[in-house]
Amino acid sequence: MSIWTRIADALSALAKGEGLSSVFDRLKTPPERSVGFTIAVIALGAKMAKADGQVTRDEVTAFREVFAIAPEEEGNAARIFNLARQDVAGFDLYARKIAAMLGPGDPVLVDLMEGLFHIAMADGDFHPHEDTFLREVARIFGVDDRCFRSLLIRFVPDAPRDPYEVLRVPHDAPIADVRTAWRQAVRDSHPDRMRARGLPEEALKLAEQRLIDVNRAWEEIQAKEAA
């Protein structure tokens, strides 16, 4: 059974008049985490698109880059997007329900933030409303400032480049500690680790750019230490 079939089943279980946010109350067991992750990225992405006042073709393309959506499954993806856009509930309710679904400190919450940053930057512009949106979602998710700055640096071209922030280590950290942080980031980005966290196969490509970014940061810090 494909993830999109499972998503369709989850949506069909919504009672008449229930908003899409109610689906997160029912997706709390480990086998359903990949369904919850997919719905969460698309739903919050839709809310974020509404925050900056328009949905661009680039943003729609970004969803395709996060999820490999087969032509026959486009209807299910579009239904999630439209349900979220039309729901009168605010994005903060969605974020709280997603945080409750996953639990405090779950690394998938950072994976979700990564997907949202990818979508936000799809049109090449980081809108102030998107910044406000993402900071509030991060606060609700319990994502700390250092993690948020790391995502900002990685995704927003205008953000000051800082390899230490990418690896989430202090500037005065011993090189051994930096190496440890780099190795942990590489391990956390391994497809097997991401599958174990409950990410669907369609979303594993998120780790590809993350690996490029953390490896580049480590190389920059090594070069600085050698200078």
Residue pairs with C-beta under 8 A, 6 or more apart in sequence:
2 73
3 34
3 35
3 38
3 200
3 201
3 202
4 69
4 70
4 73
4 76
4 77
6 32
6 35
7 35
7 38
7 39
7 76
7 80
8 76
10 23
10 26
10 27
10 32
10 35
10 39
11 20
11 23
11 76
11 79
11 80
11 83
13 23
13 26
14 20
14 22
14 23
15 22
19 83
19 87
19 88
19 89
20 39
20 43
20 80
20 83
20 84
20 87
20 94
21 43
21 87
21 89
21 93
21 94
21 97
23 39
24 36
24 39
24 40
24 94
24 97
24 98
24 100
24 101
25 97
25 101
26 32
27 33
27 35
27 36
27 39
27 101
28 36
28 101
30 198
33 102
33 108
33 197
33 198
33 199
34 198
34 199
34 200
35 200
36 98
36 101
36 102
36 198
37 108
37 111
37 112
37 198
37 199
37 200
37 203
38 67
38 200
38 202
38 203
39 80
40 94
40 98
40 101
40 112
41 63
41 66
41 67
41 112
41 115
41 116
41 119
41 203
42 63
42 67
42 77
42 80
42 81
42 84
43 80
43 81
43 83
43 84
43 94
44 84
44 91
44 94
44 95
44 98
44 112
44 116
44 137
45 59
45 62
45 63
45 81
45 115
45 116
45 119
46 55
46 80
46 81
46 82
46 84
46 85
47 84
47 85
47 90
47 91
47 94
47 133
48 91
48 116
48 119
48 120
48 130
48 133
48 134
49 55
49 56
49 59
49 85
49 119
50 85
51 91
51 127
51 129
51 130
51 132
51 133
52 127
52 129
52 130
53 129
55 85
56 122
56 123
58 122
58 123
58 124
59 119
59 122
59 123
61 122
62 118
62 119
62 121
62 122
63 69
63 77
63 81
63 119
65 118
65 122
65 205
66 115
66 118
66 119
66 202
66 203
66 205
66 206
67 77
67 200
67 202
67 203
68 202
69 77
69 202
84 94
91 133
91 136
91 137
92 136
92 140
95 136
95 137
95 140
95 141
96 140
98 109
98 112
98 141
99 109
99 140
99 141
99 142
102 108
102 109
104 142
105 142
106 197
107 188
107 197
108 197
108 198
108 199
109 141
109 142
109 143
110 141
110 143
110 147
110 151
111 194
111 197
111 199
111 203
111 206
112 141
113 134
113 137
113 138
113 141
113 143
113 147
113 148
113 151
114 151
114 206
114 210
115 203
115 206
116 134
116 137
117 134
117 151
117 152
117 154
117 155
117 156
118 155
118 206
118 209
120 126
120 127
120 130
120 134
120 155
121 155
121 156
126 155
126 156
126 158
134 148
135 148
138 147
138 148
146 165
146 168
147 168
149 162
149 165
150 165
150 166
150 167
150 168
152 159
153 159
153 160
153 161
153 162
153 165
153 166
154 166
154 209
154 210
154 213
163 216
163 217
163 218
163 220
163 221
164 170
164 171
164 173
164 178
164 217
164 221
166 213
166 214
166 216
166 217
167 178
167 181
167 182
167 185
167 214
167 217
167 218
167 221
168 181
169 177
169 178
169 181
173 181
175 221
175 222
175 225
178 218
178 221
179 218
182 214
182 215
182 217
182 218
185 210
185 214
186 211
186 214
186 215
187 193
189 207
189 210
189 211
189 214
190 207
191 204
191 207
194 203
194 204
194 206
194 207
195 201
195 204
199 206
